[in-house]
Amino acid sequence: MVSAAEQLAANMNLSAFKGATELKQRIWFTLGALLIYRLGTYIPLPGIDPVAVNALFQQNQSGIIGMFNMFAGGAVGRMAIFALNIMPYITASIIIQLLTAAVPHLAQLKKEGGEQGRKQINQYTRYGTVLLAAMQGYGIAIGLERAEGIVIDPGLFFQLSTVITLVGGTIFLMWLGEQITARGVGNGISLIIFAGIVAELPSALVSTLELGRQGALSSLVILLLLIMVVIVIAFIVFMERAQRRLNVQYPKRQIGNKMTGGESSHLPLKLNVSGVIPPIFASSLLLLPVTVANFSTEQSPTWLGGIIAMLGQGQPLYMALYAALIIFFCFFYTSIVFNPEDTANNLKQAGGFIPGIRPGARTAEYLDRILTRLTVVGALYLTLVCLLPEFLIRRYNVPFYFGGTSVLIVVSVTMDTVSQIQGYLFAHQYEGLIKKSKLGGRVR
């Protein structure tokens, strides 16, 4: 028996999109917001020499700073007003979520505060974003002053203007991301990172082909790189769509002379419940301690230079920390977005049960066991996708935009956005069917 959703999907065409006025408005709003973001990545900080900044970045574009520039859409290499991008907000979100699991007050706000508690936690996240952005902005200002020939007029005024500009840029992007989520299509924060990566992909491809033309990369390596990207994309799509379906049975009930219920459904559990969040969180934490240090390595202490070297792209310490953080955030974020006890209670209240499993505590234990196994596989999948291409990048010195993390973000965000667009189209078609049925009823 074909479901109504499947019938709508089969009948979906371009005319359905043309009639979805709200969806078109949301798409135009999203594109306009991302265009504003991209314009901001080309506006340099006041009081610096852009040519000198570009020369400095060319000397320090490998390792962590190159990955930071990838997430910022090239804003770091141009030292633009959006150079910090949205990373301070992501880092603050990580800290608040970790504190929520450890601080009773925050845990109570999240569990019992409802909408007001959620708003309060979001406000704490914003405060943390301002603090982290101010610290990173001040570090960047000091690092730029230490670098020769970059700052036109060093001093307190330059430091204050740099901190205010970078903090303002991050706060604006945070607000812009929230507006995209509320009034546009897709998750605003993820789309901002997505737009930065995609916008720099053409230049990264051109630079890779230029390396091939100069003989630094062989044609075979470039071909293998492209094949690897295609294989990784196909693997990501397969794993992101994979899910475990648990059968749910509803008992029959007699209401008057009618027998209702008895239907069977399923509870879908994604293989990768946490999505693209763990790699982004892991990258932001690795970027935090050395964001500024790469701009002032000549004046840095010996021990700091050693840490920066060990955290370079492809280094064993970087790989180990990156893998450990991805696995940790897979389990941590999954525990936040999916609560087996709440799901079991909801099933019990609705009269549903998993065949062979008692409702209540037994169902919660069963769901927790299944979810743990899925999260193990999902964590290994994310670690494999994010780390294996990094070895090739390190070996042949190709741009970061072809790495596993960037491909994962692009593919996952694209799938989520397309899924949300399909949801709006389904809703629009349902509204059309309801209107037609009402009109038909009036005629008869």
Disulfide bonds with the S-S distance in Angstrom:
none
